[in-house]
């Protein structure tokens, strides 16, 4: 409000830089909130599947419904590990224990983890409403609020596109990508279990595709980079999650952990967009309808 008294707490013109230090906390909080929301939604859907009978048996005994719930659990496992990888790095940074490489990893992974877990939370909330059928749309059940609460996660503290561009800025200001690829390559190469060999191979293949993409993006220029920024951030998130799931399966080789790593790594970990001039021209045509 005009005329309101204010006290300068930093140098004039330094406001954005000062407040940016809070983003580490709020964006990590956002990722953890996404995981919590997913866990709650899946717990409700899973419980309902064991109580609701259709076509002569509980929903959980129908193969397609079981597959849907399994996919939701896989998203939760990946989101949990991705969010708490960043939590670990924040903790080390705040305690003064982080190496220079870990500090750069933190700056690079925070926007990636925030944007990706938010999108996962929205998808899982939407799927949860669908598992309840018509009841999922009725306000009195409380279920629609799950989706509304999830939707804010991709908006607050930076939309998906803004954070994708922020990840690019983190790369420009330091060699964060080289630090990340080196870290993932080392961790993936350390996994020697036969059941996880395909996982390590998929992770290393995704890394190679990401590195090749970055070389081309640097050559093509800013429009190429910005157009593909969201897909690039997704590739980083999926590949980091694949590494974390594979590491967990190696450390805790129970059936669920191994199956989670195998299923996640069977996906396209690096869905990159090579946005050359034709691609961008086609996008402009498509946008006009």
C-alpha positions as CSV (number, residue, x, y, z in Angstrom):
1,X,0.0,0.0,0.0
2,X,1.3,3.4,-0.9
3,X,2.8,5.3,2.1
4,X,3.4,2.1,4.2
5,X,6.5,2.3,6.3
6,X,9.1,-0.4,5.4
7,X,12.6,-1.2,6.6
8,X,15.3,-2.1,4.1
9,X,16.8,-5.4,5.2
10,X,19.3,-5.9,2.4
11,X,21.0,-3.8,-0.2
12,X,18.8,-1.9,-2.6
13,X,18.0,-4.0,-5.6
14,X,18.9,-7.2,-3.8
15,X,15.4,-8.2,-2.9
16,X,15.1,-11.1,-5.3
17,X,18.5,-12.5,-4.4
18,X,17.7,-12.3,-0.7
19,X,14.3,-14.0,-1.0
20,X,15.6,-16.6,-3.3
21,X,17.4,-18.2,-0.4
22,X,13.9,-19.2,0.9
23,X,13.1,-21.1,-2.3
24,X,15.2,-24.0,-1.1
25,X,13.0,-24.5,1.9
26,X,9.6,-23.8,0.2
27,X,10.3,-25.9,-2.9
28,X,11.5,-28.8,-0.8
29,X,8.4,-28.5,1.4
30,X,6.3,-28.5,-1.8
31,X,7.9,-31.8,-2.9
32,X,7.4,-33.4,0.5
33,X,3.7,-32.2,0.5
34,X,3.3,-33.8,-2.9
35,X,4.6,-37.1,-1.5
36,X,2.3,-36.9,1.5
37,X,-0.7,-36.1,-0.7
38,X,0.0,-39.1,-2.9
39,X,0.4,-41.4,0.1
40,X,-3.0,-40.3,1.5
41,X,-4.8,-40.6,-1.8
42,X,-3.3,-44.1,-2.5
43,X,-4.2,-45.3,1.0
44,X,-7.8,-44.3,0.4
45,X,-7.9,-45.9,-3.0
46,X,-6.3,-49.1,-1.8
47,X,-8.6,-49.4,1.2
48,X,-11.7,-48.8,-0.9
49,X,-10.5,-51.5,-3.4
50,X,-10.7,-54.1,-0.6
51,X,-14.2,-53.1,0.5
52,X,-16.0,-52.3,-2.7
53,X,-17.4,-55.4,-4.6
54,X,-18.1,-55.3,-8.3
55,X,-18.9,-58.2,-10.6
56,X,-18.9,-60.7,-7.8
57,X,-15.5,-59.9,-6.1
58,X,-13.6,-57.0,-4.5
59,X,-12.1,-54.4,-6.8
60,X,-8.6,-55.4,-5.7
61,X,-9.1,-58.9,-7.2
62,X,-9.8,-57.4,-10.7
63,X,-6.4,-57.5,-12.6
64,X,-6.8,-54.2,-14.3
65,X,-7.7,-52.4,-11.1
66,X,-4.8,-54.0,-9.3
67,X,-2.5,-52.8,-12.1
68,X,-3.8,-49.3,-11.7
69,X,-3.1,-49.3,-8.0
70,X,0.4,-50.8,-8.6
71,X,1.2,-48.0,-11.0
72,X,0.1,-45.4,-8.5
73,X,2.3,-47.0,-5.8
74,X,5.3,-46.9,-8.2
75,X,4.8,-43.2,-8.7
76,X,4.7,-42.7,-5.0
77,X,7.9,-44.7,-4.4
78,X,9.8,-42.7,-7.1
79,X,8.5,-39.4,-5.7
80,X,9.4,-40.2,-2.2
81,X,13.0,-41.1,-3.0
82,X,13.3,-38.0,-5.3
83,X,12.0,-35.6,-2.7
84,X,14.0,-37.0,0.1
85,X,17.2,-37.1,-1.9
86,X,16.8,-33.3,-2.0
87,X,15.9,-33.3,1.7
88,X,19.2,-35.1,2.4
89,X,21.2,-32.6,0.4
90,X,19.4,-29.6,2.2
91,X,20.3,-31.1,5.5
92,X,23.9,-31.5,4.6
93,X,24.0,-28.0,3.2
94,X,22.4,-26.4,6.3
95,X,24.8,-28.3,8.6
96,X,27.8,-27.1,6.7
97,X,28.6,-30.7,5.7
98,X,27.9,-30.5,2.0
99,X,30.8,-30.7,-0.5
100,X,31.0,-28.2,-3.3
101,X,29.6,-30.8,-5.6
102,X,26.7,-31.6,-3.3
103,X,25.8,-27.9,-3.1
104,X,25.7,-27.7,-6.9
105,X,23.6,-30.8,-7.0
106,X,21.2,-29.3,-4.6
107,X,20.8,-26.1,-6.7
108,X,20.1,-28.2,-9.8
109,X,17.8,-30.9,-8.3
110,X,15.5,-28.7,-6.2
111,X,13.5,-27.2,-9.1
112,X,13.5,-30.6,-10.8
113,X,12.2,-32.5,-7.8
114,X,9.6,-29.8,-7.1
115,X,8.2,-29.6,-10.6
116,X,8.1,-33.4,-11.2
117,X,6.6,-34.5,-7.8
118,X,3.9,-31.9,-8.2
119,X,2.9,-33.3,-11.6
120,X,3.0,-36.8,-10.1
121,X,0.8,-35.8,-7.2
122,X,-1.8,-34.3,-9.6
123,X,-1.9,-37.5,-11.7
124,X,-2.2,-39.7,-8.7
125,X,-5.0,-37.6,-7.1
126,X,-6.9,-37.7,-10.4
127,X,-6.5,-41.4,-10.7
128,X,-7.7,-41.8,-7.1
129,X,-10.9,-40.0,-7.8
130,X,-11.5,-42.3,-10.7
131,X,-11.0,-45.4,-8.6
132,X,-14.0,-44.3,-6.5
133,X,-16.2,-44.0,-9.5
134,X,-19.0,-41.4,-9.2
135,X,-18.3,-41.0,-5.5
136,X,-14.9,-39.5,-6.4
137,X,-16.7,-36.5,-8.0
138,X,-19.2,-35.9,-5.2
139,X,-18.1,-33.0,-2.9
140,X,-19.5,-34.5,0.3
141,X,-17.1,-37.4,0.1
142,X,-14.1,-35.1,0.6
143,X,-12.3,-36.8,-2.4
144,X,-12.5,-33.8,-4.8
145,X,-10.4,-31.8,-2.3
146,X,-7.5,-34.2,-2.9
147,X,-7.3,-33.1,-6.5
148,X,-7.7,-29.4,-5.7
149,X,-5.0,-29.5,-3.1
150,X,-2.7,-31.4,-5.5
151,X,-3.2,-28.8,-8.2
152,X,-1.7,-26.0,-6.2
153,X,1.6,-27.8,-6.0
154,X,2.5,-27.2,-9.6
155,X,1.7,-23.5,-9.3
156,X,3.0,-22.3,-5.9
157,X,6.7,-21.3,-5.8
158,X,7.2,-21.6,-9.5
159,X,5.1,-23.3,-12.2
160,X,6.5,-26.3,-14.2
161,X,7.7,-24.1,-17.0
162,X,9.4,-21.5,-14.7
163,X,11.2,-24.2,-12.8
164,X,12.3,-26.0,-16.0
165,X,14.0,-22.8,-17.0
166,X,15.4,-22.4,-13.5
167,X,17.1,-25.8,-13.9
168,X,18.7,-24.5,-17.2
169,X,20.0,-21.4,-15.3
170,X,21.5,-23.7,-12.6
171,X,23.4,-25.4,-15.4
172,X,24.6,-22.1,-16.9
173,X,26.0,-20.8,-13.6
174,X,28.0,-23.8,-12.8
175,X,28.9,-27.3,-14.1
176,X,25.9,-28.8,-12.2
177,X,25.0,-31.1,-15.0
178,X,28.5,-32.6,-15.2
179,X,28.4,-33.1,-11.4
180,X,25.0,-34.8,-11.7
181,X,25.9,-37.0,-14.6
182,X,29.1,-38.1,-12.9
183,X,27.2,-38.8,-9.7
184,X,24.5,-40.9,-11.4
185,X,27.0,-42.8,-13.6
186,X,29.1,-43.7,-10.5
187,X,26.0,-44.9,-8.5
188,X,24.5,-46.8,-11.4
189,X,27.8,-48.5,-12.3
190,X,28.1,-49.7,-8.7
191,X,25.0,-51.9,-8.9
192,X,26.1,-55.4,-9.7
193,X,23.0,-57.5,-8.9
194,X,21.9,-59.6,-12.0
195,X,18.3,-58.7,-11.4
196,X,19.2,-55.0,-11.7
197,X,21.5,-55.2,-14.7
198,X,18.9,-53.9,-17.1
199,X,18.2,-51.0,-14.7
200,X,21.8,-49.9,-14.7
201,X,21.9,-50.2,-18.5
202,X,18.8,-48.1,-18.9
203,X,20.1,-45.4,-16.6
204,X,23.5,-45.2,-18.4
205,X,21.7,-45.1,-21.8
206,X,19.5,-42.3,-20.5
207,X,22.6,-40.4,-19.3
208,X,24.2,-40.7,-22.7
209,X,21.1,-39.3,-24.4
210,X,20.9,-36.4,-22.0
211,X,24.5,-35.5,-22.5
212,X,24.2,-35.7,-26.3
213,X,21.1,-33.5,-26.1
214,X,22.9,-30.9,-24.0
215,X,25.7,-30.7,-26.6
216,X,23.2,-30.2,-29.4
217,X,21.1,-27.7,-27.3
218,X,24.2,-25.6,-26.7
219,X,24.9,-25.5,-30.4
220,X,21.3,-24.8,-31.4
221,X,20.7,-21.8,-29.1
222,X,18.3,-20.5,-26.5
223,X,15.0,-21.1,-28.4
224,X,15.9,-24.8,-28.8
225,X,16.8,-25.0,-25.1
226,X,13.7,-23.2,-23.8
227,X,11.3,-25.2,-26.0
228,X,12.7,-28.5,-24.7
229,X,13.2,-27.3,-21.1
230,X,10.3,-29.1,-19.6
231,X,11.0,-32.5,-21.3
232,X,14.7,-32.0,-20.2
233,X,13.7,-31.5,-16.6
234,X,11.5,-34.6,-16.7
235,X,14.4,-36.6,-18.1
236,X,16.6,-35.5,-15.2
237,X,13.9,-36.3,-12.7
238,X,13.1,-39.7,-14.1
239,X,16.7,-40.7,-14.4
240,X,17.5,-39.6,-10.9
241,X,14.5,-41.5,-9.6
242,X,15.6,-44.6,-11.5
243,X,19.0,-44.4,-9.9
244,X,17.5,-44.0,-6.4
245,X,15.0,-46.9,-6.9
246,X,17.9,-49.1,-8.2
247,X,20.1,-48.2,-5.3
248,X,17.3,-49.0,-2.9
249,X,16.7,-52.4,-4.6
250,X,20.3,-53.2,-4.2
251,X,20.4,-52.2,-0.5
252,X,17.0,-53.8,0.3
253,X,16.5,-56.5,-2.3
254,X,12.9,-57.5,-1.4
255,X,10.5,-58.3,-4.2
256,X,8.7,-54.9,-4.1
257,X,11.9,-52.9,-4.3
258,X,13.3,-54.9,-7.2
259,X,10.1,-54.8,-9.1
260,X,9.8,-51.1,-8.6
261,X,13.3,-50.5,-10.0
262,X,12.7,-52.8,-12.9
263,X,9.3,-51.3,-13.9
264,X,10.5,-47.7,-13.5
265,X,13.6,-48.3,-15.6
266,X,11.5,-50.1,-18.3
267,X,10.0,-46.6,-19.1
268,X,11.5,-44.0,-21.3
269,X,13.7,-42.2,-18.8
270,X,14.7,-39.4,-21.1
271,X,11.7,-38.2,-23.2
272,X,13.6,-35.3,-24.8
273,X,12.3,-32.9,-27.4
274,X,14.7,-31.9,-30.2
275,X,13.0,-28.6,-30.9
276,X,14.6,-27.5,-34.2
277,X,13.1,-24.7,-36.3
278,X,10.5,-27.1,-37.9
279,X,9.4,-28.3,-34.5
280,X,8.9,-24.8,-33.2
281,X,7.1,-23.8,-36.4
282,X,4.8,-26.7,-36.1
283,X,4.1,-25.8,-32.5
284,X,3.0,-22.3,-33.6
285,X,0.7,-23.8,-36.2
286,X,-0.8,-26.3,-33.7
287,X,-1.4,-23.6,-31.1
288,X,-3.6,-21.6,-33.4
289,X,-5.8,-24.7,-33.9
